[in-house]
Amino acid sequence: MDTNHGYAKEAVVNSELVKRRTVLEKRVAHLHRLAAESRKRLRQMRQCDQVREQQVVIWEQRQQDLLARVTAMETLG
């Protein structure tokens, strides 16, 4: 004989699973934040890298110009 006859049966919530799920959801959210921050930093670093590459090209051109001037002066005396 069913002693719960007439009463609605509800699933029992497993509190340990709820705790684990909460911890894991927090970890996932934290990892998503870290990933977004890392992508942002990577974008900034790429922009800085492009600027530095342009500076290197300019400095190399200046160095070549200066060397050409020094060579010209040395040949003149």
CNS distance restraints for C-alpha pairs under 8 A (distance, minus, plus):
assign (resid   4 and name CA) (resid   9 and name CA) 7.93 0.50 0.50
assign (resid  13 and name CA) (resid  18 and name CA) 7.84 0.50 0.50
assign (resid  14 and name CA) (resid  18 and name CA) 6.41 0.50 0.50
assign (resid  15 and name CA) (resid  19 and name CA) 6.19 0.50 0.50
assign (resid  16 and name CA) (resid  20 and name CA) 6.22 0.50 0.50
assign (resid  17 and name CA) (resid  21 and name CA) 5.98 0.50 0.50
assign (resid  18 and name CA) (resid  22 and name CA) 6.11 0.50 0.50
assign (resid  19 and name CA) (resid  23 and name CA) 6.28 0.50 0.50
assign (resid  20 and name CA) (resid  24 and name CA) 6.14 0.50 0.50
assign (resid  21 and name CA) (resid  25 and name CA) 6.01 0.50 0.50
assign (resid  22 and name CA) (resid  26 and name CA) 6.24 0.50 0.50
assign (resid  23 and name CA) (resid  27 and name CA) 6.30 0.50 0.50
assign (resid  24 and name CA) (resid  28 and name CA) 6.14 0.50 0.50
assign (resid  25 and name CA) (resid  29 and name CA) 6.15 0.50 0.50
assign (resid  26 and name CA) (resid  30 and name CA) 6.13 0.50 0.50
assign (resid  27 and name CA) (resid  31 and name CA) 6.13 0.50 0.50
assign (resid  28 and name CA) (resid  32 and name CA) 6.17 0.50 0.50
assign (resid  29 and name CA) (resid  33 and name CA) 6.31 0.50 0.50
assign (resid  30 and name CA) (resid  34 and name CA) 6.22 0.50 0.50
assign (resid  31 and name CA) (resid  35 and name CA) 6.05 0.50 0.50
assign (resid  32 and name CA) (resid  36 and name CA) 6.21 0.50 0.50
assign (resid  33 and name CA) (resid  37 and name CA) 6.20 0.50 0.50
assign (resid  34 and name CA) (resid  38 and name CA) 6.03 0.50 0.50
assign (resid  35 and name CA) (resid  39 and name CA) 6.18 0.50 0.50
assign (resid  36 and name CA) (resid  40 and name CA) 6.27 0.50 0.50
assign (resid  37 and name CA) (resid  41 and name CA) 6.20 0.50 0.50
assign (resid  38 and name CA) (resid  42 and name CA) 6.03 0.50 0.50
assign (resid  39 and name CA) (resid  43 and name CA) 6.21 0.50 0.50
assign (resid  40 and name CA) (resid  44 and name CA) 6.36 0.50 0.50
assign (resid  41 and name CA) (resid  45 and name CA) 6.07 0.50 0.50
assign (resid  42 and name CA) (resid  46 and name CA) 6.14 0.50 0.50
assign (resid  43 and name CA) (resid  47 and name CA) 6.37 0.50 0.50
assign (resid  44 and name CA) (resid  48 and name CA) 6.26 0.50 0.50
assign (resid  45 and name CA) (resid  49 and name CA) 5.99 0.50 0.50
assign (resid  46 and name CA) (resid  50 and name CA) 6.28 0.50 0.50
assign (resid  47 and name CA) (resid  51 and name CA) 6.43 0.50 0.50
assign (resid  48 and name CA) (resid  52 and name CA) 6.16 0.50 0.50
assign (resid  49 and name CA) (resid  53 and name CA) 6.09 0.50 0.50
assign (resid  50 and name CA) (resid  54 and name CA) 6.35 0.50 0.50
assign (resid  51 and name CA) (resid  55 and name CA) 6.32 0.50 0.50
assign (resid  52 and name CA) (resid  56 and name CA) 6.17 0.50 0.50
assign (resid  53 and name CA) (resid  57 and name CA) 6.35 0.50 0.50
assign (resid  54 and name CA) (resid  58 and name CA) 6.29 0.50 0.50
assign (resid  55 and name CA) (resid  59 and name CA) 6.10 0.50 0.50
assign (resid  56 and name CA) (resid  60 and name CA) 6.06 0.50 0.50
assign (resid  57 and name CA) (resid  61 and name CA) 6.26 0.50 0.50
assign (resid  58 and name CA) (resid  62 and name CA) 6.26 0.50 0.50
assign (resid  59 and name CA) (resid  63 and name CA) 6.10 0.50 0.50
assign (resid  60 and name CA) (resid  64 and name CA) 6.21 0.50 0.50
assign (resid  61 and name CA) (resid  65 and name CA) 6.21 0.50 0.50
assign (resid  62 and name CA) (resid  66 and name CA) 6.12 0.50 0.50
assign (resid  63 and name CA) (resid  67 and name CA) 6.09 0.50 0.50
assign (resid  64 and name CA) (resid  68 and name CA) 6.11 0.50 0.50
assign (resid  65 and name CA) (resid  69 and name CA) 6.25 0.50 0.50
assign (resid  66 and name CA) (resid  70 and name CA) 6.13 0.50 0.50
assign (resid  67 and name CA) (resid  71 and name CA) 6.05 0.50 0.50
assign (resid  68 and name CA) (resid  72 and name CA) 6.11 0.50 0.50
assign (resid  69 and name CA) (resid  73 and name CA) 6.15 0.50 0.50
assign (resid  70 and name CA) (resid  74 and name CA) 6.11 0.50 0.50
assign (resid  71 and name CA) (resid  75 and name CA) 6.31 0.50 0.50
assign (resid  72 and name CA) (resid  76 and name CA) 6.38 0.50 0.50
assign (resid  73 and name CA) (resid  77 and name CA) 6.28 0.50 0.50
